[in-house]
């Protein structure tokens, strides 16, 4: 007889609607003890639809239906706001749900981007979430997925929040600092044209902060990551105008020469990839030439000793070219 009274499985849309109702109750602190496990179970069921499980792969039609319903209401807004009130497992599940939904297409369109464009205040919550030790890694994972959308990345870059990352990257909590660094790297490398426009407009303050807080940080890992990211940014073709401006600054050259002298081989190698841009610049300002000529013997000795453990022909070729450029430099005489 039991089989006659089996409850009919809920559709993905019904599951999302019910979850939304429970989240609203939680937000209003009206969710009772019996409903909390139900909410946790719903979030887990949503995750299973999106990711599949050991027994079945995700069904595209079910994922599309779920995604459409999710962004029809304010479910994303609610789940972000209610995250601190969920238990750890539910937080993990909710984080994975939000991350996955950024990639789900409905009729060949990423509808998450349209939703976020109208609800950018969600980004404000996710970014400042780095200041909450318990929530930082969950919000950070969500944030990285959201900035896959160019419109969202542009909002973050153009907002005052971008300055916060220079501090977040230096948090004493290693996991949070590393997560913030991963998000910062994603922001500064994913959307080429948006980043190039941002760097051109904000060159002065951005590189002042980058130099003083990251490249000259007392933290070895911060310095190493920062010089690697700097090389990635400056070597990106879309940032060629920014790179030319960067390598025309004597202050930037001073910082890179100091990094070349670090005891860490990793930092030395990464610093070389930026330093070589100063040497390769065919329109070096007189003060840059003067610094390179004054320090020529030290630089040639330093570069001569710079070795990579594994044989690396492109590196050796670059190094030989840089040494040749420096050796051939003549001071610019005043007109």
C-alpha positions as CSV (number, residue, x, y, z in Angstrom):
1,X,0.0,0.0,0.0
2,X,2.9,2.4,0.7
3,X,3.7,2.8,-3.0
4,X,0.2,4.3,-3.6
5,X,1.1,7.3,-1.4
6,X,4.6,8.1,-2.7
7,X,5.0,11.9,-3.1
8,X,5.5,13.0,-6.6
9,X,9.1,14.3,-7.3
10,X,9.3,18.1,-7.4
11,X,10.3,19.7,-10.6
12,X,13.5,21.8,-10.6
13,X,11.3,25.0,-10.7
14,X,9.3,23.9,-7.7
15,X,12.5,23.0,-5.8
16,X,13.9,26.5,-6.4
17,X,10.6,28.2,-5.5
18,X,10.4,26.3,-2.2
19,X,14.0,27.0,-1.4
20,X,13.3,30.7,-2.1
21,X,10.4,30.7,0.3
22,X,12.5,29.1,3.0
23,X,15.3,31.6,2.5
24,X,12.9,34.4,2.9
25,X,11.8,32.9,6.2
26,X,15.4,32.5,7.3
27,X,16.1,36.1,6.4
28,X,13.2,37.2,8.5
29,X,14.3,34.9,11.3
30,X,11.0,33.0,11.0
31,X,12.5,29.7,10.0
32,X,11.7,27.0,12.6
33,X,14.0,24.1,13.7
34,X,12.1,21.6,11.5
35,X,12.4,23.8,8.3
36,X,16.2,24.3,8.6
37,X,17.1,20.7,7.7
38,X,14.6,21.0,4.8
39,X,16.4,24.1,3.5
40,X,19.8,22.4,3.8
41,X,18.3,19.4,1.9
42,X,16.9,21.6,-0.8
43,X,20.2,23.3,-1.4
44,X,21.9,19.9,-1.7
45,X,19.2,18.7,-4.1
46,X,19.8,21.8,-6.3
47,X,23.5,21.1,-6.3
48,X,22.8,17.5,-7.3
49,X,20.7,18.6,-10.3
50,X,23.5,20.9,-11.5
51,X,26.4,18.6,-10.9
52,X,24.9,15.1,-11.0
53,X,26.0,12.4,-8.6
54,X,27.5,8.9,-8.6
55,X,24.4,7.5,-10.3
56,X,23.6,10.1,-12.9
57,X,25.0,12.9,-15.0
58,X,23.3,16.4,-15.0
59,X,20.3,16.6,-17.3
60,X,20.5,19.8,-19.5
61,X,16.8,20.4,-19.5
62,X,16.5,20.2,-15.7
63,X,19.6,22.5,-15.3
64,X,18.0,25.0,-17.7
65,X,14.7,25.0,-15.9
66,X,16.4,25.3,-12.5
67,X,18.6,28.2,-13.8
68,X,15.7,30.1,-15.3
69,X,13.6,29.9,-12.1
70,X,16.6,30.8,-9.9
71,X,17.2,34.1,-11.8
72,X,13.5,34.9,-12.2
73,X,13.2,35.7,-8.5
74,X,15.7,37.1,-6.0
75,X,17.1,33.6,-5.1
76,X,20.7,34.6,-5.7
77,X,20.4,37.7,-3.6
78,X,18.8,35.7,-0.8
79,X,21.3,32.9,-0.8
80,X,24.2,35.3,-0.6
81,X,22.6,37.3,2.2
82,X,21.6,34.2,4.2
83,X,24.9,32.3,3.7
84,X,26.2,33.2,7.2
85,X,23.1,31.6,8.8
86,X,23.6,28.3,7.1
87,X,25.7,25.4,8.5
88,X,29.1,24.7,7.0
89,X,27.9,21.9,4.7
90,X,25.0,24.0,3.4
91,X,27.4,26.9,2.8
92,X,29.7,24.7,0.8
93,X,26.7,23.4,-1.3
94,X,25.3,26.9,-1.8
95,X,28.8,28.2,-2.9
96,X,29.0,25.4,-5.5
97,X,25.4,26.1,-6.7
98,X,26.1,29.9,-7.2
99,X,29.4,29.1,-8.9
100,X,27.8,26.6,-11.3
101,X,24.9,28.8,-12.2
102,X,27.3,31.4,-13.7
103,X,28.0,28.9,-16.5
104,X,24.5,27.6,-17.1
105,X,23.0,28.6,-20.4
106,X,19.3,29.0,-21.0
107,X,18.6,29.1,-24.8
108,X,22.3,29.6,-25.4
109,X,22.5,32.6,-23.1
110,X,24.2,33.1,-19.8
111,X,21.3,34.6,-18.0
112,X,23.3,35.0,-14.8
113,X,25.1,38.0,-16.4
114,X,21.8,39.8,-17.1
115,X,20.6,39.2,-13.6
116,X,23.9,40.5,-12.0
117,X,23.9,43.5,-14.3
118,X,20.7,44.6,-12.6
119,X,21.8,43.5,-9.1
120,X,25.4,44.7,-8.8
121,X,25.0,45.3,-5.0
122,X,25.5,41.5,-4.7
123,X,29.1,42.2,-5.7
124,X,29.5,44.6,-2.8
125,X,28.5,41.9,-0.3
126,X,30.8,39.3,-1.9
127,X,33.9,41.6,-2.0
128,X,33.5,42.9,1.6
129,X,33.0,39.3,2.6
130,X,36.8,39.0,2.6
131,X,36.6,40.9,5.9
132,X,34.6,38.1,7.5
133,X,36.9,35.2,8.4
134,X,34.2,32.6,8.4
135,X,32.7,33.7,5.1
136,X,35.7,34.9,3.1
137,X,36.5,31.6,1.2
138,X,32.8,31.0,0.3
139,X,32.2,34.6,-0.9
140,X,35.6,34.6,-2.7
141,X,34.7,31.4,-4.7
142,X,31.4,33.0,-5.7
143,X,33.0,36.2,-6.6
144,X,35.6,34.6,-9.0
145,X,32.8,32.9,-10.9
146,X,30.7,36.1,-11.1
147,X,33.6,38.1,-12.6
148,X,33.8,35.6,-15.5
149,X,31.1,38.0,-16.8
150,X,32.8,41.0,-18.3
151,X,30.1,43.4,-17.2
152,X,30.7,42.3,-13.5
153,X,34.5,42.5,-13.8
154,X,34.1,46.1,-15.2
155,X,31.9,47.0,-12.3
156,X,34.4,45.7,-9.7
157,X,37.4,47.4,-11.5
158,X,35.5,50.8,-11.7
159,X,34.3,50.6,-8.1
160,X,36.2,51.8,-5.0
161,X,36.3,48.1,-4.0
162,X,39.3,47.4,-6.2
163,X,41.5,49.3,-3.8
164,X,40.5,46.9,-1.0
165,X,42.3,44.0,-2.7
166,X,45.7,45.5,-2.0
167,X,44.9,45.1,1.7
168,X,43.1,41.8,1.4
169,X,46.1,40.2,-0.3
170,X,48.2,41.0,2.8
171,X,45.8,39.6,5.4
172,X,47.6,37.6,8.1
173,X,45.3,34.6,7.4
174,X,47.1,32.8,4.7
175,X,44.1,31.1,3.1
176,X,42.1,34.3,2.8
177,X,45.1,36.2,1.5
178,X,45.7,33.5,-1.1
179,X,42.0,33.5,-2.1
180,X,42.0,37.3,-2.5
181,X,45.2,37.1,-4.6
182,X,43.5,34.5,-6.9
183,X,40.5,36.8,-7.3
184,X,42.7,39.8,-8.0
185,X,44.6,37.9,-10.6
186,X,41.4,36.9,-12.3
187,X,40.2,40.5,-12.3
188,X,43.5,41.7,-13.8
189,X,43.9,39.1,-16.6
190,X,40.6,37.7,-17.8
191,X,38.9,40.5,-19.7
192,X,41.7,42.0,-21.8
193,X,40.1,45.1,-23.2
194,X,38.4,46.0,-19.9
195,X,41.7,45.6,-18.0
196,X,43.6,47.7,-20.6
197,X,41.0,50.5,-20.3
198,X,41.1,50.4,-16.5
199,X,44.9,50.5,-16.3
200,X,45.2,53.4,-18.8
201,X,42.7,55.4,-16.8
202,X,44.0,54.6,-13.3
203,X,47.7,54.2,-14.0
204,X,49.2,56.5,-11.4
205,X,47.3,55.4,-8.2
206,X,47.2,51.7,-9.3
207,X,50.9,51.3,-9.8
208,X,51.7,53.4,-6.7
209,X,49.6,51.0,-4.7
210,X,51.0,47.9,-6.5
211,X,54.6,48.9,-6.0
212,X,54.4,50.0,-2.3
213,X,51.9,47.4,-1.0
214,X,52.7,44.3,-3.2
215,X,56.1,44.5,-4.8
216,X,57.7,46.0,-1.7
217,X,55.7,44.0,0.8
218,X,57.6,42.4,3.7
219,X,55.8,39.1,2.8
220,X,57.8,36.9,0.4
221,X,54.8,35.2,-1.1
222,X,53.1,38.5,-1.7
223,X,56.2,39.8,-3.5
224,X,56.6,36.7,-5.6
225,X,52.9,36.6,-6.7
226,X,52.9,40.3,-7.4
227,X,56.0,40.3,-9.7
228,X,54.6,37.2,-11.5
229,X,51.3,38.9,-12.1
230,X,53.0,42.2,-13.1
231,X,54.9,40.3,-15.8
232,X,51.6,38.7,-17.0
233,X,49.9,42.1,-17.2
234,X,52.7,44.0,-18.9
235,X,53.4,41.2,-21.5
236,X,49.8,41.1,-22.5
237,X,49.5,42.6,-26.0
238,X,46.4,44.7,-25.1
239,X,48.4,46.4,-22.4
240,X,51.3,47.5,-24.7
241,X,50.6,51.2,-24.0
242,X,50.6,50.6,-20.3
243,X,53.8,48.6,-20.5
244,X,55.6,51.4,-22.4
245,X,54.5,53.8,-19.7
246,X,55.6,51.5,-16.9
247,X,59.1,50.9,-18.2
248,X,59.7,54.7,-18.6
249,X,59.6,55.2,-14.8
250,X,62.9,55.3,-12.9
251,X,61.0,54.4,-9.6
252,X,59.6,51.3,-11.3
253,X,63.1,50.4,-12.5
254,X,64.5,50.9,-9.0
255,X,62.0,48.5,-7.5
256,X,62.7,45.8,-10.2
257,X,66.4,46.1,-9.7
258,X,65.9,45.5,-6.0
259,X,63.8,42.4,-6.8
260,X,66.5,41.1,-9.1
261,X,68.9,41.2,-6.1
262,X,66.5,39.1,-3.9
263,X,67.9,35.9,-2.3
264,X,64.9,34.0,-3.7
265,X,65.7,32.5,-7.1
266,X,61.9,32.4,-7.9
267,X,61.5,36.2,-7.4
268,X,64.7,36.9,-9.3
269,X,63.5,34.9,-12.3
270,X,60.0,36.6,-12.3
271,X,61.6,40.0,-11.8
272,X,63.9,39.4,-14.8
273,X,60.8,38.9,-17.0
274,X,59.7,42.5,-16.1
275,X,63.3,43.9,-16.1
276,X,63.9,42.8,-19.6
277,X,61.1,45.1,-20.8
278,X,63.1,48.1,-19.5
279,X,66.2,46.9,-21.4
280,X,64.2,46.1,-24.6
281,X,62.5,49.5,-24.7
282,X,63.9,51.3,-27.8
283,X,62.9,54.7,-26.6
284,X,64.4,54.7,-23.1
285,X,64.2,58.0,-21.3
286,X,67.6,59.6,-20.4
287,X,67.2,58.9,-16.7
288,X,66.5,55.2,-17.3
289,X,69.6,54.9,-19.5
290,X,71.6,56.8,-16.8
291,X,70.6,54.3,-14.1
292,X,71.3,51.2,-16.3
293,X,74.8,52.6,-17.3
294,X,75.7,53.6,-13.7
295,X,74.8,50.1,-12.5
296,X,76.0,48.3,-15.6
297,X,78.8,46.1,-14.1
298,X,76.6,45.0,-11.2
299,X,73.7,44.2,-13.5
300,X,75.8,42.2,-15.9
301,X,77.4,40.2,-13.0
302,X,73.9,39.6,-11.5
303,X,72.4,38.5,-14.8
304,X,75.4,36.3,-15.6
305,X,74.9,34.4,-12.3
306,X,71.1,34.1,-12.9
307,X,70.4,30.5,-13.8
308,X,67.3,28.3,-14.1
309,X,67.6,24.8,-12.7
310,X,66.1,23.2,-15.8
311,X,67.6,24.1,-19.2
312,X,65.5,26.8,-20.7
313,X,66.6,28.1,-24.2
314,X,64.2,31.0,-24.5
315,X,65.2,32.3,-21.0
316,X,68.9,32.0,-21.9
317,X,68.3,33.8,-25.2
318,X,66.4,36.6,-23.5
319,X,69.1,37.0,-20.9
320,X,71.8,37.1,-23.5
321,X,69.9,39.8,-25.4
322,X,69.3,41.9,-22.3
323,X,73.0,41.7,-21.3
324,X,73.9,42.7,-24.9
325,X,71.5,45.7,-24.7
326,X,73.0,46.9,-21.4
327,X,76.6,46.4,-22.4
328,X,76.0,48.5,-25.5
329,X,74.3,51.4,-23.8
330,X,75.7,54.9,-24.1
331,X,74.7,57.8,-21.8
332,X,72.4,60.3,-23.6
333,X,74.1,63.7,-23.8
334,X,72.0,66.7,-23.1
335,X,71.0,68.6,-26.3
